[in-house]
Amino acid sequence: MPTTENQEFIEHNEFLTDLYPIHPGMVLKMDVLPARKVTGVALAQAIGATQPSIAKVLNGKGPVTPSLAARIEAAIGYPADLLCRMQTLFDLAEVKRDNEAKLHAIPRIAVFA
């Protein structure tokens, strides 16, 4: 969770609020797996998944489910909770982007303080 200080920094630096969350599969593909010298095929074999299903995730086209995240953590030690948080942030950004007009049309009836 961001601290109040971090949140204030982000709110006052507009360029940070416009960043779109990256799909956790892309993080695995571009950073995590290469750093561990693990291929998508090897990961699929280790966790009992099909290579096409893992390729879909690694290309940002399929979700990292909690079950998948737990198996990835068991295989390579990358935290499952972090993968799940990244997926949630990505999914929320997609929903907000895809429903922007509908969301803006909803009247605000209370303010969280």
Backbone atoms as SQL, in Angstrom:
CREATE TABLE atoms (id INTEGER PRIMARY KEY, chain TEXT, resi INTEGER, resn TEXT, atom TEXT, x REAL, y REAL, z REAL);
INSERT INTO atoms VALUES
  (1, 'A', 1, 'MET', 'N', 0.836, -1.187, 0.000),
  (2, 'A', 1, 'MET', 'CA', 0.000, 0.000, 0.000),
  (3, 'A', 1, 'MET', 'C', 0.875, 1.241, 0.000),
  (4, 'A', 2, 'PRO', 'N', 0.524, 2.222, -0.811),
  (5, 'A', 2, 'PRO', 'CA', 1.320, 3.446, -0.794),
  (6, 'A', 2, 'PRO', 'C', 1.080, 4.223, 0.492),
  (7, 'A', 3, 'THR', 'N', 2.131, 4.847, 0.982),
  (8, 'A', 3, 'THR', 'CA', 1.981, 5.697, 2.159),
  (9, 'A', 3, 'THR', 'C', 1.294, 6.983, 1.746),
  (10, 'A', 4, 'THR', 'N', 0.806, 7.728, 2.740),
  (11, 'A', 4, 'THR', 'CA', 0.160, 9.008, 2.440),
  (12, 'A', 4, 'THR', 'C', 1.125, 9.920, 1.701),
  (13, 'A', 5, 'GLU', 'N', 2.377, 9.919, 2.142),
  (14, 'A', 5, 'GLU', 'CA', 3.391, 10.753, 1.492),
  (15, 'A', 5, 'GLU', 'C', 3.581, 10.343, 0.033),
  (16, 'A', 6, 'ASN', 'N', 3.650, 9.030, -0.215),
  (17, 'A', 6, 'ASN', 'CA', 3.800, 8.543, -1.587),
  (18, 'A', 6, 'ASN', 'C', 2.587, 8.898, -2.429),
  (19, 'A', 7, 'GLN', 'N', 1.390, 8.741, -1.846),
  (20, 'A', 7, 'GLN', 'CA', 0.169, 9.056, -2.583),
  (21, 'A', 7, 'GLN', 'C', 0.132, 10.534, -2.956),
  (22, 'A', 8, 'GLU', 'N', 0.517, 11.395, -2.032),
  (23, 'A', 8, 'GLU', 'CA', 0.552, 12.833, -2.311),
  (24, 'A', 8, 'GLU', 'C', 1.557, 13.141, -3.420),
  (25, 'A', 9, 'PHE', 'N', 2.702, 12.459, -3.396),
  (26, 'A', 9, 'PHE', 'CA', 3.709, 12.650, -4.435),
  (27, 'A', 9, 'PHE', 'C', 3.130, 12.273, -5.798),
  (28, 'A', 10, 'ILE', 'N', 2.456, 11.126, -5.843),
  (29, 'A', 10, 'ILE', 'CA', 1.877, 10.659, -7.100),
  (30, 'A', 10, 'ILE', 'C', 0.814, 11.633, -7.596),
  (31, 'A', 11, 'GLU', 'N', -0.065, 12.095, -6.685),
  (32, 'A', 11, 'GLU', 'CA', -1.135, 13.009, -7.075),
  (33, 'A', 11, 'GLU', 'C', -0.594, 14.337, -7.591),
  (34, 'A', 12, 'HIS', 'N', 0.571, 14.767, -7.107),
  (35, 'A', 12, 'HIS', 'CA', 1.142, 16.043, -7.533),
  (36, 'A', 12, 'HIS', 'C', 2.104, 15.903, -8.712),
  (37, 'A', 13, 'ASN', 'N', 2.298, 14.701, -9.170),
  (38, 'A', 13, 'ASN', 'CA', 3.144, 14.453, -10.333),
  (39, 'A', 13, 'ASN', 'C', 2.301, 13.725, -11.370),
  (40, 'A', 14, 'GLU', 'N', 1.633, 14.522, -12.168),
  (41, 'A', 14, 'GLU', 'CA', 0.639, 14.025, -13.110),
  (42, 'A', 14, 'GLU', 'C', 1.156, 12.900, -13.996),
  (43, 'A', 15, 'PHE', 'N', 2.430, 12.943, -14.357),
  (44, 'A', 15, 'PHE', 'CA', 2.963, 11.913, -15.243),
  (45, 'A', 15, 'PHE', 'C', 2.868, 10.530, -14.619),
  (46, 'A', 16, 'LEU', 'N', 2.897, 10.426, -13.296),
  (47, 'A', 16, 'LEU', 'CA', 2.801, 9.125, -12.642),
  (48, 'A', 16, 'LEU', 'C', 1.374, 8.594, -12.632),
  (49, 'A', 17, 'THR', 'N', 0.385, 9.482, -12.559),
  (50, 'A', 17, 'THR', 'CA', -1.003, 9.027, -12.516),
  (51, 'A', 17, 'THR', 'C', -1.456, 8.498, -13.868),
  (52, 'A', 18, 'ASP', 'N', -0.751, 8.849, -14.928),
  (53, 'A', 18, 'ASP', 'CA', -1.125, 8.394, -16.259),
  (54, 'A', 18, 'ASP', 'C', -0.477, 7.066, -16.644),
  (55, 'A', 19, 'LEU', 'N', 0.375, 6.527, -15.804),
  (56, 'A', 19, 'LEU', 'CA', 1.013, 5.262, -16.122),
  (57, 'A', 19, 'LEU', 'C', -0.014, 4.140, -16.079),
  (58, 'A', 20, 'TYR', 'N', 0.040, 3.278, -17.063),
  (59, 'A', 20, 'TYR', 'CA', -0.893, 2.166, -17.136),
  (60, 'A', 20, 'TYR', 'C', -0.218, 0.950, -16.518),
  (61, 'A', 21, 'PRO', 'N', -0.907, 0.247, -15.627),
  (62, 'A', 21, 'PRO', 'CA', -0.278, -0.929, -15.007),
  (63, 'A', 21, 'PRO', 'C', 0.125, -1.962, -16.058),
  (64, 'A', 22, 'ILE', 'N', 1.256, -2.579, -15.835),
  (65, 'A', 22, 'ILE', 'CA', 1.730, -3.604, -16.761),
  (66, 'A', 22, 'ILE', 'C', 1.152, -4.955, -16.344),
  (67, 'A', 23, 'HIS', 'N', 0.851, -5.765, -17.322),
  (68, 'A', 23, 'HIS', 'CA', 0.321, -7.106, -17.064),
  (69, 'A', 23, 'HIS', 'C', 1.408, -7.927, -16.367),
  (70, 'A', 24, 'PRO', 'N', 1.043, -8.679, -15.318),
  (71, 'A', 24, 'PRO', 'CA', 2.066, -9.454, -14.599),
  (72, 'A', 24, 'PRO', 'C', 2.757, -10.491, -15.472),
  (73, 'A', 25, 'GLY', 'N', 2.065, -10.989, -16.470),
  (74, 'A', 25, 'GLY', 'CA', 2.701, -11.934, -17.389),
  (75, 'A', 25, 'GLY', 'C', 3.851, -11.304, -18.148),
  (76, 'A', 26, 'MET', 'N', 3.696, -10.031, -18.487),
  (77, 'A', 26, 'MET', 'CA', 4.767, -9.320, -19.186),
  (78, 'A', 26, 'MET', 'C', 5.964, -9.102, -18.260),
  (79, 'A', 27, 'VAL', 'N', 5.698, -8.864, -16.990),
  (80, 'A', 27, 'VAL', 'CA', 6.786, -8.719, -16.013),
  (81, 'A', 27, 'VAL', 'C', 7.551, -10.032, -15.918),
  (82, 'A', 28, 'LEU', 'N', 6.812, -11.126, -15.872),
  (83, 'A', 28, 'LEU', 'CA', 7.458, -12.439, -15.829),
  (84, 'A', 28, 'LEU', 'C', 8.307, -12.659, -17.081),
  (85, 'A', 29, 'LYS', 'N', 7.730, -12.378, -18.230),
  (86, 'A', 29, 'LYS', 'CA', 8.409, -12.622, -19.510),
  (87, 'A', 29, 'LYS', 'C', 9.647, -11.751, -19.704),
  (88, 'A', 30, 'MET', 'N', 9.521, -10.468, -19.389),
  (89, 'A', 30, 'MET', 'CA', 10.585, -9.516, -19.699),
  (90, 'A', 30, 'MET', 'C', 11.667, -9.433, -18.626),
  (91, 'A', 31, 'ASP', 'N', 11.314, -9.766, -17.393),
  (92, 'A', 31, 'ASP', 'CA', 12.241, -9.505, -16.295),
  (93, 'A', 31, 'ASP', 'C', 12.509, -10.732, -15.425),
  (94, 'A', 32, 'VAL', 'N', 11.454, -11.302, -14.878),
  (95, 'A', 32, 'VAL', 'CA', 11.598, -12.342, -13.857),
  (96, 'A', 32, 'VAL', 'C', 12.188, -13.634, -14.413),
  (97, 'A', 33, 'LEU', 'N', 11.591, -14.161, -15.466),
  (98, 'A', 33, 'LEU', 'CA', 12.085, -15.432, -16.011),
  (99, 'A', 33, 'LEU', 'C', 13.501, -15.323, -16.567),
  (100, 'A', 34, 'PRO', 'N', 13.818, -14.289, -17.369),
  (101, 'A', 34, 'PRO', 'CA', 15.199, -14.180, -17.853),
  (102, 'A', 34, 'PRO', 'C', 16.226, -14.062, -16.722),
  (103, 'A', 35, 'ALA', 'N', 15.877, -13.350, -15.666),
  (104, 'A', 35, 'ALA', 'CA', 16.808, -13.195, -14.542),
  (105, 'A', 35, 'ALA', 'C', 17.090, -14.533, -13.866),
  (106, 'A', 36, 'ARG', 'N', 16.133, -15.448, -13.972),
  (107, 'A', 36, 'ARG', 'CA', 16.290, -16.767, -13.358),
  (108, 'A', 36, 'ARG', 'C', 16.693, -17.832, -14.382),
  (109, 'A', 37, 'LYS', 'N', 16.897, -17.394, -15.624),
  (110, 'A', 37, 'LYS', 'CA', 17.260, -18.305, -16.717),
  (111, 'A', 37, 'LYS', 'C', 16.237, -19.440, -16.871),
  (112, 'A', 38, 'VAL', 'N', 14.958, -19.050, -16.827),
  (113, 'A', 38, 'VAL', 'CA', 13.849, -19.992, -16.965),
  (114, 'A', 38, 'VAL', 'C', 13.053, -19.600, -18.209),
  (115, 'A', 39, 'THR', 'N', 12.704, -20.579, -19.019),
  (116, 'A', 39, 'THR', 'CA', 11.882, -20.321, -20.204),
  (117, 'A', 39, 'THR', 'C', 10.408, -20.540, -19.867),
  (118, 'A', 40, 'GLY', 'N', 9.556, -20.048, -20.736),
  (119, 'A', 40, 'GLY', 'CA', 8.129, -20.284, -20.576),
  (120, 'A', 40, 'GLY', 'C', 7.795, -21.762, -20.640),
  (121, 'A', 41, 'VAL', 'N', 8.480, -22.481, -21.514),
  (122, 'A', 41, 'VAL', 'CA', 8.269, -23.926, -21.642),
  (123, 'A', 41, 'VAL', 'C', 8.655, -24.630, -20.345),
  (124, 'A', 42, 'ALA', 'N', 9.806, -24.275, -19.790),
  (125, 'A', 42, 'ALA', 'CA', 10.250, -24.891, -18.539),
  (126, 'A', 42, 'ALA', 'C', 9.289, -24.567, -17.398),
  (127, 'A', 43, 'LEU', 'N', 8.805, -23.332, -17.365),
  (128, 'A', 43, 'LEU', 'CA', 7.848, -22.949, -16.326),
  (129, 'A', 43, 'LEU', 'C', 6.569, -23.763, -16.466),
  (130, 'A', 44, 'ALA', 'N', 6.058, -23.869, -17.677),
  (131, 'A', 44, 'ALA', 'CA', 4.834, -24.640, -17.916),
  (132, 'A', 44, 'ALA', 'C', 5.002, -26.081, -17.444),
  (133, 'A', 45, 'GLN', 'N', 6.126, -26.691, -17.791),
  (134, 'A', 45, 'GLN', 'CA', 6.381, -28.073, -17.383),
  (135, 'A', 45, 'GLN', 'C', 6.464, -28.194, -15.869),
  (136, 'A', 46, 'ALA', 'N', 7.141, -27.264, -15.233),
  (137, 'A', 46, 'ALA', 'CA', 7.337, -27.328, -13.780),
  (138, 'A', 46, 'ALA', 'C', 6.034, -27.200, -13.004),
  (139, 'A', 47, 'ILE', 'N', 5.108, -26.391, -13.508),
  (140, 'A', 47, 'ILE', 'CA', 3.881, -26.136, -12.741),
  (141, 'A', 47, 'ILE', 'C', 2.681, -26.930, -13.254),
  (142, 'A', 48, 'GLY', 'N', 2.904, -27.790, -14.236),
  (143, 'A', 48, 'GLY', 'CA', 1.826, -28.629, -14.743),
  (144, 'A', 48, 'GLY', 'C', 0.800, -27.881, -15.574),
  (145, 'A', 49, 'ALA', 'N', 1.260, -26.882, -16.303),
  (146, 'A', 49, 'ALA', 'CA', 0.378, -26.112, -17.185),
  (147, 'A', 49, 'ALA', 'C', 0.768, -26.394, -18.625),
  (148, 'A', 50, 'THR', 'N', -0.122, -26.087, -19.535),
  (149, 'A', 50, 'THR', 'CA', 0.217, -26.261, -20.945),
  (150, 'A', 50, 'THR', 'C', 1.069, -25.083, -21.404),
  (151, 'A', 51, 'GLN', 'N', 1.915, -25.341, -22.382),
  (152, 'A', 51, 'GLN', 'CA', 2.762, -24.275, -22.910),
  (153, 'A', 51, 'GLN', 'C', 1.920, -23.167, -23.539),
  (154, 'A', 52, 'PRO', 'N', 0.858, -23.492, -24.295),
  (155, 'A', 52, 'PRO', 'CA', 0.041, -22.404, -24.856),
  (156, 'A', 52, 'PRO', 'C', -0.620, -21.525, -23.783),
  (157, 'A', 53, 'SER', 'N', -1.044, -22.133, -22.677),
  (158, 'A', 53, 'SER', 'CA', -1.682, -21.317, -21.632),
  (159, 'A', 53, 'SER', 'C', -0.674, -20.388, -20.969),
  (160, 'A', 54, 'ILE', 'N', 0.545, -20.862, -20.764),
  (161, 'A', 54, 'ILE', 'CA', 1.584, -20.008, -20.172),
  (162, 'A', 54, 'ILE', 'C', 2.018, -18.941, -21.176),
  (163, 'A', 55, 'ALA', 'N', 2.111, -19.303, -22.450),
  (164, 'A', 55, 'ALA', 'CA', 2.468, -18.313, -23.479),
  (165, 'A', 55, 'ALA', 'C', 1.433, -17.193, -23.512),
  (166, 'A', 56, 'LYS', 'N', 0.169, -17.552, -23.374),
  (167, 'A', 56, 'LYS', 'CA', -0.904, -16.556, -23.361),
  (168, 'A', 56, 'LYS', 'C', -0.715, -15.581, -22.196),
  (169, 'A', 57, 'VAL', 'N', -0.403, -16.105, -21.027),
  (170, 'A', 57, 'VAL', 'CA', -0.164, -15.259, -19.849),
  (171, 'A', 57, 'VAL', 'C', 1.071, -14.392, -20.067),
  (172, 'A', 58, 'LEU', 'N', 2.160, -14.992, -20.523),
  (173, 'A', 58, 'LEU', 'CA', 3.412, -14.255, -20.699),
  (174, 'A', 58, 'LEU', 'C', 3.310, -13.169, -21.770),
  (175, 'A', 59, 'ASN', 'N', 2.349, -13.302, -22.664),
  (176, 'A', 59, 'ASN', 'CA', 2.127, -12.284, -23.694),
  (177, 'A', 59, 'ASN', 'C', 1.050, -11.279, -23.291),
  (178, 'A', 60, 'GLY', 'N', 0.610, -11.355, -22.032),
  (179, 'A', 60, 'GLY', 'CA', -0.364, -10.394, -21.520),
  (180, 'A', 60, 'GLY', 'C', -1.775, -10.622, -22.003),
  (181, 'A', 61, 'LYS', 'N', -2.063, -11.812, -22.498),
  (182, 'A', 61, 'LYS', 'CA', -3.388, -12.105, -23.055),
  (183, 'A', 61, 'LYS', 'C', -4.244, -12.986, -22.149),
  (184, 'A', 62, 'GLY', 'N', -3.666, -13.498, -21.087),
  (185, 'A', 62, 'GLY', 'CA', -4.403, -14.336, -20.142),
  (186, 'A', 62, 'GLY', 'C', -4.091, -13.897, -18.728),
  (187, 'A', 63, 'PRO', 'N', -5.024, -14.119, -17.797),
  (188, 'A', 63, 'PRO', 'CA', -4.825, -13.644, -16.431),
  (189, 'A', 63, 'PRO', 'C', -3.900, -14.533, -15.610),
  (190, 'A', 64, 'VAL', 'N', -3.229, -13.911, -14.660),
  (191, 'A', 64, 'VAL', 'CA', -2.498, -14.659, -13.638),
  (192, 'A', 64, 'VAL', 'C', -3.493, -14.855, -12.497),
  (193, 'A', 65, 'THR', 'N', -4.069, -16.042, -12.427),
  (194, 'A', 65, 'THR', 'CA', -5.040, -16.356, -11.381),
  (195, 'A', 65, 'THR', 'C', -4.302, -16.634, -10.070),
  (196, 'A', 66, 'PRO', 'N', -5.007, -16.595, -8.941),
  (197, 'A', 66, 'PRO', 'CA', -4.342, -16.939, -7.677),
  (198, 'A', 66, 'PRO', 'C', -3.720, -18.332, -7.701),
  (199, 'A', 67, 'SER', 'N', -4.402, -19.281, -8.315),
  (200, 'A', 67, 'SER', 'CA', -3.864, -20.635, -8.410),
  (201, 'A', 67, 'SER', 'C', -2.572, -20.663, -9.217),
  (202, 'A', 68, 'LEU', 'N', -2.574, -19.983, -10.340),
  (203, 'A', 68, 'LEU', 'CA', -1.376, -19.915, -11.175),
  (204, 'A', 68, 'LEU', 'C', -0.255, -19.188, -10.443),
  (205, 'A', 69, 'ALA', 'N', -0.589, -18.089, -9.786),
  (206, 'A', 69, 'ALA', 'CA', 0.418, -17.321, -9.042),
  (207, 'A', 69, 'ALA', 'C', 1.072, -18.181, -7.965),
  (208, 'A', 70, 'ALA', 'N', 0.277, -18.985, -7.266),
  (209, 'A', 70, 'ALA', 'CA', 0.819, -19.855, -6.212),
  (210, 'A', 70, 'ALA', 'C', 1.770, -20.891, -6.799),
  (211, 'A', 71, 'ARG', 'N', 1.422, -21.438, -7.955),
  (212, 'A', 71, 'ARG', 'CA', 2.294, -22.430, -8.593),
  (213, 'A', 71, 'ARG', 'C', 3.574, -21.786, -9.114),
  (214, 'A', 72, 'ILE', 'N', 3.460, -20.575, -9.639),
  (215, 'A', 72, 'ILE', 'CA', 4.656, -19.858, -10.098),
  (216, 'A', 72, 'ILE', 'C', 5.576, -19.581, -8.916),
  (217, 'A', 73, 'GLU', 'N', 4.997, -19.144, -7.805),
  (218, 'A', 73, 'GLU', 'CA', 5.808, -18.895, -6.608),
  (219, 'A', 73, 'GLU', 'C', 6.526, -20.166, -6.167),
  (220, 'A', 74, 'ALA', 'N', 5.820, -21.302, -6.186),
  (221, 'A', 74, 'ALA', 'CA', 6.433, -22.569, -5.786),
  (222, 'A', 74, 'ALA', 'C', 7.591, -22.943, -6.712),
  (223, 'A', 75, 'ALA', 'N', 7.451, -22.637, -7.996),
  (224, 'A', 75, 'ALA', 'CA', 8.466, -23.030, -8.977),
  (225, 'A', 75, 'ALA', 'C', 9.668, -22.104, -9.025),
  (226, 'A', 76, 'ILE', 'N', 9.443, -20.791, -8.932),
  (227, 'A', 76, 'ILE', 'CA', 10.569, -19.866, -9.129),
  (228, 'A', 76, 'ILE', 'C', 10.781, -18.885, -7.981),
  (229, 'A', 77, 'GLY', 'N', 9.911, -18.942, -6.979),
  (230, 'A', 77, 'GLY', 'CA', 10.109, -18.093, -5.809),
  (231, 'A', 77, 'GLY', 'C', 9.641, -16.656, -5.944),
  (232, 'A', 78, 'TYR', 'N', 8.942, -16.321, -7.034),
  (233, 'A', 78, 'TYR', 'CA', 8.430, -14.959, -7.190),
  (234, 'A', 78, 'TYR', 'C', 7.115, -14.869, -6.430),
  (235, 'A', 79, 'PRO', 'N', 6.937, -13.851, -5.586),
  (236, 'A', 79, 'PRO', 'CA', 5.783, -13.803, -4.681),
  (237, 'A', 79, 'PRO', 'C', 4.420, -13.831, -5.390),
  (238, 'A', 80, 'ALA', 'N', 3.608, -14.803, -5.004),
  (239, 'A', 80, 'ALA', 'CA', 2.268, -14.948, -5.575),
  (240, 'A', 80, 'ALA', 'C', 1.406, -13.728, -5.284),
  (241, 'A', 81, 'ASP', 'N', 1.540, -13.180, -4.080),
  (242, 'A', 81, 'ASP', 'CA', 0.704, -12.020, -3.740),
  (243, 'A', 81, 'ASP', 'C', 1.042, -10.821, -4.620),
  (244, 'A', 82, 'LEU', 'N', 2.283, -10.669, -4.988),
  (245, 'A', 82, 'LEU', 'CA', 2.675, -9.567, -5.865),
  (246, 'A', 82, 'LEU', 'C', 2.081, -9.757, -7.265),
  (247, 'A', 83, 'LEU', 'N', 2.138, -10.974, -7.769),
  (248, 'A', 83, 'LEU', 'CA', 1.536, -11.258, -9.076),
  (249, 'A', 83, 'LEU', 'C', 0.031, -10.980, -9.056),
  (250, 'A', 84, 'CYS', 'N', -0.631, -11.381, -7.966),
  (251, 'A', 84, 'CYS', 'CA', -2.081, -11.148, -7.853),
  (252, 'A', 84, 'CYS', 'C', -2.399, -9.660, -7.765),
  (253, 'A', 85, 'ARG', 'N', -1.595, -8.912, -7.038),
  (254, 'A', 85, 'ARG', 'CA', -1.816, -7.460, -6.949),
  (255, 'A', 85, 'ARG', 'C', -1.634, -6.797, -8.313),
  (256, 'A', 86, 'MET', 'N', -0.593, -7.204, -9.019),
  (257, 'A', 86, 'MET', 'CA', -0.367, -6.641, -10.355),
  (258, 'A', 86, 'MET', 'C', -1.544, -6.949, -11.273),
  (259, 'A', 87, 'GLN', 'N', -2.072, -8.184, -11.190),
  (260, 'A', 87, 'GLN', 'CA', -3.205, -8.561, -12.037),
  (261, 'A', 87, 'GLN', 'C', -4.433, -7.733, -11.685),
  (262, 'A', 88, 'THR', 'N', -4.676, -7.530, -10.392),
  (263, 'A', 88, 'THR', 'CA', -5.824, -6.730, -9.965),
  (264, 'A', 88, 'THR', 'C', -5.710, -5.295, -10.466),
  (265, 'A', 89, 'LEU', 'N', -4.530, -4.694, -10.330),
  (266, 'A', 89, 'LEU', 'CA', -4.327, -3.325, -10.820),
  (267, 'A', 89, 'LEU', 'C', -4.509, -3.241, -12.332),
  (268, 'A', 90, 'PHE', 'N', -4.006, -4.237, -13.029),
  (269, 'A', 90, 'PHE', 'CA', -4.153, -4.272, -14.484),
  (270, 'A', 90, 'PHE', 'C', -5.627, -4.391, -14.871),
  (271, 'A', 91, 'ASP', 'N', -6.338, -5.323, -14.211),
  (272, 'A', 91, 'ASP', 'CA', -7.758, -5.529, -14.510),
  (273, 'A', 91, 'ASP', 'C', -8.577, -4.274, -14.226),
  (274, 'A', 92, 'LEU', 'N', -8.303, -3.620, -13.102),
  (275, 'A', 92, 'LEU', 'CA', -9.033, -2.405, -12.746),
  (276, 'A', 92, 'LEU', 'C', -8.789, -1.298, -13.774),
  (277, 'A', 93, 'ALA', 'N', -7.554, -1.154, -14.202),
  (278, 'A', 93, 'ALA', 'CA', -7.232, -0.141, -15.216),
  (279, 'A', 93, 'ALA', 'C', -7.968, -0.433, -16.526),
  (280, 'A', 94, 'GLU', 'N', -8.063, -1.710, -16.891),
  (281, 'A', 94, 'GLU', 'CA', -8.788, -2.099, -18.102),
  (282, 'A', 94, 'GLU', 'C', -10.266, -1.731, -17.992),
  (283, 'A', 95, 'VAL', 'N', -10.869, -2.039, -16.846),
  (284, 'A', 95, 'VAL', 'CA', -12.290, -1.733, -16.641),
  (285, 'A', 95, 'VAL', 'C', -12.523, -0.231, -16.700),
  (286, 'A', 96, 'LYS', 'N', -11.658, 0.531, -16.034),
  (287, 'A', 96, 'LYS', 'CA', -11.811, 1.989, -16.044),
  (288, 'A', 96, 'LYS', 'C', -11.644, 2.552, -17.450),
  (289, 'A', 97, 'ARG', 'N', -10.688, 2.026, -18.189),
  (290, 'A', 97, 'ARG', 'CA', -10.457, 2.498, -19.558),
  (291, 'A', 97, 'ARG', 'C', -11.637, 2.145, -20.460),
  (292, 'A', 98, 'ASP', 'N', -12.108, 0.916, -20.353),
  (293, 'A', 98, 'ASP', 'CA', -13.178, 0.445, -21.230),
  (294, 'A', 98, 'ASP', 'C', -14.546, 1.043, -20.898),
  (295, 'A', 99, 'ASN', 'N', -14.703, 1.568, -19.691),
  (296, 'A', 99, 'ASN', 'CA', -16.000, 2.092, -19.249),
  (297, 'A', 99, 'ASN', 'C', -15.924, 3.543, -18.808),
  (298, 'A', 100, 'GLU', 'N', -14.968, 4.278, -19.341),
  (299, 'A', 100, 'GLU', 'CA', -14.717, 5.644, -18.890),
  (300, 'A', 100, 'GLU', 'C', -15.967, 6.521, -18.936),
  (301, 'A', 101, 'ALA', 'N', -16.687, 6.512, -20.040),
  (302, 'A', 101, 'ALA', 'CA', -17.874, 7.373, -20.171),
  (303, 'A', 101, 'ALA', 'C', -18.951, 6.984, -19.163),
  (304, 'A', 102, 'LYS', 'N', -19.191, 5.685, -19.017),
  (305, 'A', 102, 'LYS', 'CA', -20.203, 5.220, -18.059),
  (306, 'A', 102, 'LYS', 'C', -19.824, 5.598, -16.631),
  (307, 'A', 103, 'LEU', 'N', -18.557, 5.459, -16.297),
  (308, 'A', 103, 'LEU', 'CA', -18.109, 5.761, -14.938),
  (309, 'A', 103, 'LEU', 'C', -18.206, 7.252, -14.642),
  (310, 'A', 104, 'HIS', 'N', -17.885, 8.078, -15.623),
  (311, 'A', 104, 'HIS', 'CA', -17.981, 9.530, -15.429),
  (312, 'A', 104, 'HIS', 'C', -19.427, 9.999, -15.319),
  (313, 'A', 105, 'ALA', 'N', -20.350, 9.219, -15.862),
  (314, 'A', 105, 'ALA', 'CA', -21.767, 9.587, -15.808),
  (315, 'A', 105, 'ALA', 'C', -22.409, 9.271, -14.453),
  (316, 'A', 106, 'ILE', 'N', -21.731, 8.489, -13.635),
  (317, 'A', 106, 'ILE', 'CA', -22.280, 8.137, -12.319),
  (318, 'A', 106, 'ILE', 'C', -22.104, 9.319, -11.384),
  (319, 'A', 107, 'PRO', 'N', -23.214, 9.791, -10.789),
  (320, 'A', 107, 'PRO', 'CA', -23.098, 10.937, -9.883),
  (321, 'A', 107, 'PRO', 'C', -22.415, 10.540, -8.575),
  (322, 'A', 108, 'ARG', 'N', -21.528, 11.394, -8.112),
  (323, 'A', 108, 'ARG', 'CA', -20.867, 11.145, -6.829),
  (324, 'A', 108, 'ARG', 'C', -21.840, 11.541, -5.728),
  (325, 'A', 109, 'ILE', 'N', -22.120, 10.612, -4.815),
  (326, 'A', 109, 'ILE', 'CA', -23.065, 10.892, -3.734),
  (327, 'A', 109, 'ILE', 'C', -22.380, 11.006, -2.378),
  (328, 'A', 110, 'ALA', 'N', -21.095, 10.699, -2.334),
  (329, 'A', 110, 'ALA', 'CA', -20.323, 10.840, -1.101),
  (330, 'A', 110, 'ALA', 'C', -18.857, 10.971, -1.471),
  (331, 'A', 111, 'VAL', 'N', -18.087, 11.515, -0.555),
  (332, 'A', 111, 'VAL', 'CA', -16.651, 11.678, -0.762),
  (333, 'A', 111, 'VAL', 'C', -15.933, 10.981, 0.377),
  (334, 'A', 112, 'PHE', 'N', -14.966, 10.150, 0.030),
  (335, 'A', 112, 'PHE', 'CA', -14.149, 9.471, 1.035),
  (336, 'A', 112, 'PHE', 'C', -13.105, 10.444, 1.543),
  (337, 'A', 113, 'ALA', 'N', -13.075, 10.616, 2.849),
  (338, 'A', 113, 'ALA', 'CA', -12.117, 11.573, 3.418),
  (339, 'A', 113, 'ALA', 'C', -11.137, 10.899, 4.332);
